[in-house]
Structure formats: structure tokens, C-alpha cells
Amino acid sequence: MDGQIEGQLHVEKALVISQSGSVKGEVFASHVIINGEFEGICHASRIEILSQGRATGEIYSDDLSIEKGGKFNGLTHSVQDKQVVDLNDAKMMAEG
């Protein structure tokens, strides 16, 4: 992802934020790779902050890695089964 995005993103597979990319908002994805700028809340099974990556905010994941040179300023939370069920219930109610 190059350029700037602001808002809520839902990605089924992987979101890759390139060096020239910037995301501000809330992200839901299975895998997030940050090599640009991220600010907000990120929910993902796996999150990687690469050497040029800068992340600020809250991360909800049980698999977080930060390469040498990568920066993270914020809070991390583990993913709880109850949260996943609540998100799925909310999605079903919204569709229903």
C-alpha cells in the first residue's frame, strides 16, 4: 500500500504498508506488515514492523515482531477468544 489512507480497513489476508505508505485509523487483517507509518488500532493474527516501519497506537495480536530499526510506541494486547466471538457476533448482527 503506497499513499495515505485514513479510516477503518478490513483486509481478508495481508496488508502491507510500504515505506511511502501511511495508514491512520483502525485495521482488521490476518497479517499486517508495516514498513511505513501506522497510527491507530491494529487487530491481526500476525504483525511485523520492518526496519523502516513506525507504528503508534494499540496492537491486538499474539504474534508481533519488530526488526532492528523499526519503532513502536503504544500498547500491546493479546487476542482473547471472547473478543473474536464478539466481533463475529457483531458482524452477523450487522448483516442480519
C-alpha positions as CSV (number, residue, x, y, z in Angstrom):
1,M,0.0,0.0,0.0
2,D,1.5,3.3,-1.1
3,G,0.0,6.7,-0.4
4,Q,-2.2,7.7,2.6
5,I,-5.4,6.1,4.0
6,E,-7.4,7.3,6.9
7,G,-10.3,5.4,8.4
8,Q,-11.3,1.8,9.1
9,L,-9.8,-1.0,7.0
10,H,-10.9,-4.6,6.8
11,V,-8.5,-6.9,4.9
12,E,-9.1,-10.6,4.5
13,K,-5.4,-11.6,4.0
14,A,-2.4,-9.3,4.3
15,L,-2.0,-5.5,4.5
16,V,1.5,-4.3,3.5
17,I,2.2,-0.6,4.3
18,S,5.3,0.3,2.1
19,Q,7.9,2.9,3.0
20,S,5.9,5.6,1.3
21,G,2.6,4.4,2.8
22,S,0.7,5.9,5.7
23,V,-2.3,4.5,7.5
24,K,-4.2,6.3,10.2
25,G,-7.2,4.5,11.8
26,E,-8.3,1.0,12.7
27,V,-7.2,-2.0,10.8
28,F,-8.5,-5.6,10.9
29,A,-6.4,-8.1,8.9
30,S,-4.9,-11.6,9.2
31,H,-1.4,-10.3,8.6
32,V,0.0,-6.7,8.7
33,I,3.4,-5.7,7.5
34,I,4.5,-2.1,8.4
35,N,7.4,-0.6,6.6
36,G,5.9,2.9,6.5
37,E,3.8,4.8,9.0
38,F,0.9,3.4,11.0
39,E,-1.1,5.3,13.7
40,G,-4.2,3.8,15.4
41,I,-5.5,0.4,16.4
42,C,-4.4,-2.8,14.7
43,H,-6.1,-6.2,15.1
44,A,-4.2,-9.0,13.3
45,S,-3.1,-12.6,13.8
46,R,0.4,-11.6,12.8
47,I,2.1,-8.1,12.8
48,E,5.5,-7.3,11.5
49,I,7.2,-3.9,11.9
50,L,10.1,-3.8,9.5
51,S,13.2,-1.7,9.7
52,Q,11.7,1.4,8.2
53,G,8.3,0.9,10.0
54,R,6.9,3.3,12.5
55,A,3.8,2.3,14.5
56,T,2.0,4.3,17.2
57,G,-1.2,3.2,19.0
58,E,-2.6,-0.2,20.1
59,I,-1.9,-3.6,18.8
60,Y,-4.1,-6.6,19.3
61,S,-2.1,-9.7,18.3
62,D,-0.3,-12.8,19.7
63,D,2.4,-12.7,17.1
64,L,4.3,-9.3,17.0
65,S,7.8,-8.9,15.6
66,I,9.9,-5.7,15.3
67,E,13.0,-5.7,13.1
68,K,16.1,-3.7,14.1
69,G,15.4,-0.1,13.3
70,G,11.6,-0.5,13.5
71,K,9.8,1.7,16.0
72,F,6.7,1.0,18.1
73,N,5.2,3.4,20.6
74,G,2.0,2.3,22.3
75,L,0.2,-0.7,23.9
76,T,0.1,-4.3,23.0
77,H,-2.8,-6.7,24.0
78,S,-3.1,-10.4,23.5
79,V,-6.1,-11.7,21.5
80,Q,-8.7,-13.3,23.6
81,D,-11.2,-15.8,22.3
82,K,-14.1,-13.8,23.7
83,Q,-13.1,-10.8,21.7
84,V,-13.1,-12.8,18.5
85,V,-16.6,-14.2,19.2
86,D,-17.9,-10.7,20.0
87,L,-16.5,-9.4,16.7
88,N,-18.1,-12.3,14.7
89,D,-21.4,-11.8,16.5
90,A,-21.4,-8.1,15.8
91,K,-20.7,-8.8,12.1
92,M,-23.5,-11.4,11.9
93,M,-25.9,-8.9,13.6
94,A,-24.9,-6.2,11.1
95,E,-25.5,-8.4,8.1
96,G,-28.7,-10.0,9.5
